[in-house]
């Protein structure tokens, strides 16, 4: 029998406990041993819960108990979660987590400690919730040299954009609906400003390209300034607006990673990933293009991934499962402004000013063509150019929106 301690008994922690109890027989069959929850660490009490007698408040009880071999961290954040994870690894215990902020910020350090102590640090649930992606990259796609990975990594922002596209409700009304339905937090800044997606794309970049990409090193732009005008202009060129996290390898060996709203064509694999669903596309030199799709969050889907990692940790107690990345040298992460892309631009400048700035472009629409277009407003698609060059040309054109185009 394998004893497990769960740190944090919120949505994911309680879901993990429920899945372990509900599916105990099949989990034991898959793991080769029975898995038992010995402790649940939380500052709150849970009267009436079937797990209330397991709740403790002192982490040192878990840390110093030789019978606990796996610790599940679902606290979130990088304060107590970081301290307890580090102490658990140093005590020779494997750790399973759903904490994307911790993995993105301290994953390199924690994996180094796990390697030194010959234990495992698993984090399948940190990206994509219930979607298998970490394990497929590390195992199933191991024969590939991955060129690029990108995707819809945040269900809240995707739900809001889907409502704007399908129901024609503006950003703030769509956000309020997402909050009413429980898809968005009362403080949704991490989702709508792109930080949640940024942490996830950094973890994916670490795995795909083998060196650490820190969230502080990438550009992040959310969806707060996407308007219904942008949605309509995109529709007129057979595109949708999606918030994407994107990471790819450059020819000089550097890696570029960023988060931004994109115009994507209807032929894209991600075009029909709507609502709170996530989709992640991987380009490998052997497999070509493949997509992973499913619920990116939620109590049960995320718990599914956590428990799968617990089973994997049980199977690899004697011999650590190799998963790691190297520390990045200075200059490894390239700015997104250096990379040539096509751009969608919405501006209040006239055609003469736009023509002088950009020359050859594809004009999408003109003022008054649909309700809501402001006087003197134009939208167009540029030729391929770097973000730096595009911003330089836009400096005198009264830009209102500027998004990359991903064909």
C-alpha positions as CSV (number, residue, x, y, z in Angstrom):
1,X,0.0,0.0,0.0
2,X,1.2,3.5,-0.9
3,X,0.4,6.4,1.4
4,X,-0.4,9.8,-0.1
5,X,-0.7,13.3,1.5
6,X,-2.8,16.0,-0.2
7,X,-1.7,19.6,0.4
8,X,-4.7,21.9,-0.1
9,X,-8.3,20.7,-0.1
10,X,-9.9,23.2,-2.5
11,X,-11.4,22.3,-5.9
12,X,-8.5,20.2,-7.3
13,X,-7.5,18.7,-3.9
14,X,-11.0,17.6,-3.0
15,X,-11.5,16.3,-6.5
16,X,-8.3,14.3,-6.3
17,X,-9.4,12.7,-3.0
18,X,-12.8,11.9,-4.5
19,X,-11.4,10.2,-7.6
20,X,-8.9,8.1,-5.5
21,X,-11.8,6.9,-3.3
22,X,-14.3,6.4,-6.1
23,X,-12.0,4.6,-8.5
24,X,-9.8,2.8,-5.8
25,X,-10.0,-0.7,-7.4
26,X,-9.1,0.3,-10.9
27,X,-6.4,2.7,-9.6
28,X,-4.9,-0.1,-7.5
29,X,-5.0,-2.4,-10.6
30,X,-3.2,0.2,-12.8
31,X,-0.7,1.2,-10.1
32,X,0.0,-2.4,-9.0
33,X,-0.7,-1.3,-5.3
34,X,-3.5,0.2,-3.3
35,X,-3.2,3.9,-2.9
36,X,-4.4,5.4,0.4
37,X,-4.8,9.0,1.5
38,X,-3.2,9.4,4.9
39,X,-3.2,13.2,5.4
40,X,-4.9,16.2,4.0
41,X,-3.2,19.5,4.9
42,X,-5.4,22.6,5.0
43,X,-6.0,25.6,7.3
44,X,-9.7,25.0,7.2
45,X,-12.0,22.5,8.8
46,X,-14.3,20.3,6.7
47,X,-17.2,19.2,9.0
48,X,-19.3,16.5,7.3
49,X,-16.7,15.6,4.7
50,X,-15.8,11.9,4.5
51,X,-12.2,13.1,4.7
52,X,-12.5,15.4,7.7
53,X,-10.6,13.1,10.1
54,X,-7.5,13.2,7.8
55,X,-7.1,16.9,8.0
56,X,-4.0,18.3,9.6
57,X,-2.4,21.7,9.8
58,X,1.3,21.0,10.3
59,X,3.3,20.1,7.2
60,X,6.1,18.7,9.3
61,X,3.9,15.8,10.1
62,X,3.8,14.9,6.4
63,X,7.5,15.7,5.9
64,X,8.7,13.5,8.8
65,X,6.4,10.5,8.2
66,X,8.4,7.8,6.4
67,X,5.2,6.0,5.4
68,X,4.2,8.9,3.1
69,X,6.0,8.5,-0.2
70,X,3.9,10.8,-2.5
71,X,2.8,14.3,-1.8
72,X,0.1,16.0,-3.9
73,X,0.4,19.8,-4.0
74,X,-2.8,21.6,-4.9
75,X,-2.4,24.7,-2.8
76,X,-1.5,27.0,-5.8
77,X,0.7,30.1,-5.8
78,X,4.4,30.2,-5.1
79,X,4.8,30.8,-1.4
80,X,3.7,27.9,0.8
81,X,3.4,25.6,-2.2
82,X,7.1,26.2,-3.1
83,X,8.3,25.7,0.5
84,X,6.3,22.5,1.0
85,X,7.2,21.1,-2.4
86,X,10.9,21.7,-1.9
87,X,10.8,20.2,1.6
88,X,8.9,17.2,0.4
89,X,11.5,16.5,-2.4
90,X,14.4,17.0,0.0
91,X,12.8,14.5,2.3
92,X,12.8,11.9,-0.5
93,X,9.2,12.0,-1.4
94,X,7.8,12.3,-4.9
95,X,5.6,15.3,-5.6
96,X,2.6,15.6,-7.9
97,X,1.2,19.1,-8.7
98,X,-1.4,21.0,-10.7
99,X,0.3,24.3,-9.9
100,X,1.3,25.9,-13.2
101,X,2.6,29.1,-11.6
102,X,5.0,27.1,-9.4
103,X,6.2,24.9,-12.3
104,X,6.7,27.8,-14.6
105,X,8.6,29.8,-12.0
106,X,10.6,27.1,-10.1
107,X,10.3,24.0,-12.2
108,X,14.0,23.9,-13.1
109,X,15.1,24.1,-9.5
110,X,12.5,21.5,-8.2
111,X,13.4,19.0,-11.0
112,X,17.0,19.3,-10.1
113,X,16.2,18.5,-6.5
114,X,14.0,15.6,-7.6
115,X,16.9,14.2,-9.7
116,X,19.4,14.5,-6.8
117,X,17.0,12.7,-4.4
118,X,16.0,10.1,-7.1
119,X,12.3,10.9,-6.7
120,X,9.7,12.3,-9.2
121,X,8.2,15.7,-9.7
122,X,5.2,15.3,-12.0
123,X,2.9,18.1,-13.2
124,X,0.6,16.8,-16.0
125,X,-2.3,18.8,-14.6
126,X,-0.5,22.1,-14.7
127,X,-1.1,22.5,-18.4
128,X,-4.4,21.7,-20.1
129,X,-6.2,20.4,-17.0
130,X,-7.5,17.0,-18.0
131,X,-5.9,17.0,-21.4
132,X,-2.9,14.6,-21.6
133,X,0.0,16.8,-23.0
134,X,3.0,16.6,-20.7
135,X,3.3,12.9,-20.9
136,X,2.7,12.7,-24.7
137,X,5.5,15.3,-25.3
138,X,7.9,13.5,-23.0
139,X,7.1,10.0,-24.2
140,X,4.8,9.6,-27.2
141,X,6.5,12.3,-29.3
142,X,10.0,11.7,-28.0
143,X,11.1,10.6,-31.5
144,X,10.3,14.0,-32.9
145,X,12.2,17.2,-33.1
146,X,9.4,19.6,-32.1
147,X,9.5,22.9,-34.1
148,X,6.5,24.6,-32.6
149,X,3.7,24.3,-30.0
150,X,0.8,26.6,-29.7
151,X,-2.8,26.6,-28.5
152,X,-5.8,27.8,-26.6
153,X,-4.6,27.4,-23.1
154,X,-7.2,29.2,-21.0
155,X,-10.8,28.2,-21.0
156,X,-12.1,31.5,-19.4
157,X,-10.7,33.7,-22.1
158,X,-11.8,31.3,-24.8
159,X,-15.4,31.3,-23.4
160,X,-15.5,35.1,-23.5
161,X,-14.2,35.3,-27.1
162,X,-16.6,32.5,-28.1
163,X,-19.6,34.5,-26.7
164,X,-18.4,37.7,-28.5
165,X,-18.2,35.8,-31.8
166,X,-21.5,33.8,-31.5
167,X,-23.7,36.0,-29.4
168,X,-22.2,39.4,-30.3
169,X,-22.0,40.4,-26.7
170,X,-19.2,42.8,-25.8
171,X,-16.2,41.9,-23.7
172,X,-17.5,43.1,-20.4
173,X,-21.0,41.5,-20.8
174,X,-19.3,38.2,-21.8
175,X,-17.0,38.4,-18.8
176,X,-19.9,38.9,-16.4
177,X,-21.7,35.8,-17.9
178,X,-18.5,33.8,-17.5
179,X,-18.4,34.9,-13.8
180,X,-22.1,34.1,-13.3
181,X,-21.5,30.6,-14.7
182,X,-18.4,30.0,-12.5
183,X,-16.0,29.9,-15.5
184,X,-14.3,33.1,-14.4
185,X,-13.1,34.2,-10.9
186,X,-14.3,37.4,-9.3
187,X,-10.8,38.7,-10.0
188,X,-10.2,37.3,-13.5
189,X,-7.0,39.2,-14.3
190,X,-4.8,36.1,-14.6
191,X,-7.1,34.7,-17.3
192,X,-8.1,37.7,-19.3
193,X,-4.7,39.4,-19.2
194,X,-3.0,36.3,-20.4
195,X,-0.8,35.4,-17.4
196,X,-2.3,31.9,-16.9
197,X,-1.7,31.1,-20.6
198,X,1.9,32.5,-20.3
199,X,2.8,30.1,-17.4
200,X,1.5,27.2,-19.4
201,X,3.3,28.0,-22.7
202,X,6.5,28.4,-20.7
203,X,6.2,24.9,-19.3
204,X,5.5,23.5,-22.8
205,X,8.4,25.4,-24.2
206,X,10.7,24.0,-21.4
207,X,9.7,20.5,-22.3
208,X,9.7,20.8,-26.1
209,X,12.9,22.7,-26.5
210,X,14.9,21.5,-23.5
211,X,15.8,24.8,-21.8
212,X,14.1,27.0,-19.2
213,X,11.8,29.7,-20.5
214,X,10.7,32.0,-17.7
215,X,7.3,33.9,-17.7
216,X,9.3,37.1,-17.1
217,X,11.1,36.6,-20.5
218,X,8.1,36.5,-22.8
219,X,5.6,39.1,-24.0
220,X,2.1,38.7,-22.7
221,X,-1.1,40.4,-24.0
222,X,-4.6,39.4,-23.0
223,X,-8.1,40.0,-24.5
224,X,-9.3,43.0,-22.6
225,X,-9.0,45.3,-25.6
226,X,-10.6,43.0,-28.1
227,X,-13.8,44.6,-29.4
228,X,-16.9,43.5,-31.4
229,X,-15.5,45.6,-34.2
230,X,-12.4,43.3,-34.3
231,X,-14.6,40.2,-34.2
232,X,-16.6,41.4,-37.2
233,X,-13.5,42.4,-39.2
234,X,-12.0,39.0,-38.5
235,X,-15.3,37.3,-39.7
236,X,-15.1,39.2,-43.0
237,X,-11.8,37.5,-43.8
238,X,-13.0,34.0,-42.6
239,X,-11.1,34.2,-39.3
240,X,-11.8,34.0,-35.6
241,X,-10.0,35.8,-32.8
242,X,-8.4,33.3,-30.3
243,X,-6.0,33.9,-27.4
244,X,-3.0,31.7,-28.1
245,X,0.1,30.9,-26.3
246,X,2.8,30.1,-28.8
247,X,6.4,28.9,-28.7
248,X,8.7,27.9,-31.6
249,X,12.3,27.3,-32.4
250,X,14.2,29.8,-34.5
251,X,16.8,28.8,-37.1
252,X,19.6,30.2,-34.9
253,X,18.7,27.8,-32.0
254,X,16.9,30.4,-29.9
255,X,13.3,30.0,-28.8
256,X,10.5,32.6,-29.1
257,X,7.4,32.4,-26.8
258,X,4.6,34.8,-26.3
259,X,0.9,35.1,-25.6
260,X,-1.5,37.3,-27.7
261,X,-4.9,37.4,-29.4
262,X,-4.5,36.1,-33.0
263,X,-6.6,36.0,-36.1
264,X,-6.8,32.3,-37.1
265,X,-8.3,31.0,-40.3
266,X,-11.3,28.6,-40.3
267,X,-9.1,25.8,-41.7
268,X,-7.0,25.9,-38.5
269,X,-7.3,22.9,-36.1
270,X,-8.1,25.4,-33.4
271,X,-10.8,27.3,-35.2
272,X,-13.6,25.2,-33.7
273,X,-12.2,24.9,-30.2
274,X,-14.9,27.0,-28.5
275,X,-16.3,27.7,-25.1
276,X,-14.2,26.6,-22.1
277,X,-12.4,23.9,-24.1
278,X,-8.7,24.0,-24.7
279,X,-6.7,22.8,-27.7
280,X,-2.9,22.4,-28.1
281,X,-1.2,21.9,-31.5
282,X,2.2,20.4,-31.8
283,X,4.4,20.4,-34.9
284,X,7.0,17.7,-35.0
285,X,9.4,16.7,-37.8
286,X,8.2,13.1,-37.8
287,X,4.5,13.3,-36.9
288,X,3.7,16.6,-38.7
289,X,0.8,18.4,-37.0
290,X,-1.3,17.0,-34.3
291,X,-3.8,18.5,-31.8
292,X,-4.7,17.6,-28.2
293,X,-8.2,18.7,-27.2
294,X,-10.4,18.6,-24.1
295,X,-11.4,20.4,-20.9
296,X,-8.6,22.6,-19.7
297,X,-9.8,23.0,-16.2
298,X,-12.5,21.8,-13.8
299,X,-12.6,19.7,-10.6
300,X,-12.8,16.2,-12.1
301,X,-10.8,16.7,-15.3
302,X,-7.9,18.2,-13.4
303,X,-8.1,15.5,-10.7
304,X,-8.0,12.9,-13.4
305,X,-4.6,14.2,-14.5
306,X,-3.4,14.5,-10.9
307,X,-4.3,10.9,-10.1
308,X,-2.7,9.6,-13.3
309,X,0.5,11.2,-12.1
310,X,0.1,9.6,-8.7
311,X,-0.2,6.2,-10.4
312,X,2.9,7.0,-12.5
313,X,4.8,8.0,-9.4
314,X,3.9,4.6,-7.7
315,X,5.2,2.8,-10.8
316,X,8.4,4.7,-10.7
317,X,9.3,4.7,-7.0
318,X,12.4,2.5,-7.5
319,X,13.7,4.2,-10.6
320,X,13.1,7.9,-11.3
321,X,11.3,8.7,-14.5
322,X,13.4,11.0,-16.6
323,X,11.9,14.4,-17.1
324,X,14.0,17.6,-17.1
325,X,15.2,20.6,-18.9
326,X,18.4,22.7,-18.8
327,X,19.0,26.2,-17.5
328,X,18.9,28.7,-20.3
329,X,21.9,30.9,-21.1
330,X,21.5,34.6,-21.6
331,X,19.8,35.5,-24.9
332,X,18.2,32.1,-25.4
333,X,14.6,33.6,-25.5
334,X,14.1,35.8,-28.5
335,X,11.6,38.7,-28.4
336,X,8.4,38.2,-30.4
337,X,9.1,41.6,-32.0
338,X,12.0,40.0,-33.9
339,X,9.9,37.4,-35.7
340,X,8.3,38.2,-39.1
341,X,4.5,37.7,-39.0
342,X,1.4,39.0,-40.8
343,X,-0.6,41.5,-38.7
344,X,-4.2,42.5,-38.4
345,X,-4.5,46.3,-37.8
346,X,-7.6,48.4,-36.9
347,X,-6.9,52.2,-37.1
348,X,-8.6,55.5,-37.0
349,X,-6.3,57.0,-39.7
350,X,-7.3,57.6,-43.3
351,X,-6.4,55.6,-46.3
352,X,-3.7,58.0,-47.4
353,X,-1.8,57.7,-44.1
354,X,-2.2,53.9,-44.0
355,X,-1.0,53.6,-47.6
356,X,2.1,55.6,-46.9
357,X,2.9,53.6,-43.8
358,X,2.3,50.1,-45.2
359,X,2.1,50.2,-49.0
360,X,0.9,46.8,-50.0
361,X,-1.9,45.6,-47.7
362,X,-5.3,43.9,-47.7
363,X,-8.1,46.3,-46.8
364,X,-10.9,44.4,-45.0
365,X,-13.6,47.0,-44.7
366,X,-14.5,50.7,-44.7
367,X,-16.4,53.0,-42.3
368,X,-20.2,52.5,-42.2
369,X,-20.2,49.0,-43.8
370,X,-21.6,47.5,-40.7
371,X,-23.2,49.0,-37.5
372,X,-20.6,50.0,-34.9
373,X,-17.8,50.9,-37.2
374,X,-16.5,54.3,-36.1
375,X,-16.1,57.3,-38.5
376,X,-12.7,57.1,-40.3
377,X,-12.1,53.6,-39.1
378,X,-10.3,51.1,-41.3
379,X,-9.0,47.5,-40.8
380,X,-6.4,45.7,-42.9
381,X,-4.0,42.8,-43.0
382,X,-0.3,43.5,-43.6
383,X,2.4,41.7,-45.4
384,X,4.8,39.7,-43.3
385,X,7.0,42.0,-41.1
386,X,8.5,41.9,-37.7
387,X,6.5,43.3,-34.8
388,X,9.2,46.0,-34.3
389,X,8.8,47.1,-37.9
390,X,5.1,47.0,-37.7
391,X,4.9,49.1,-34.5
392,X,7.4,51.6,-36.1
393,X,5.1,52.0,-39.1
394,X,2.0,52.3,-36.9
395,X,3.4,55.1,-34.7
396,X,1.6,57.7,-36.8
397,X,-1.5,55.8,-37.8
398,X,-3.7,56.0,-34.7
399,X,-3.8,52.2,-34.1
400,X,-6.7,50.8,-32.2
401,X,-6.0,47.0,-32.5
402,X,-2.9,45.0,-33.5
403,X,-2.9,41.2,-33.5
404,X,-0.8,38.6,-35.2
405,X,-2.3,36.5,-38.0
406,X,-1.8,32.7,-37.9
407,X,-2.7,31.1,-41.1
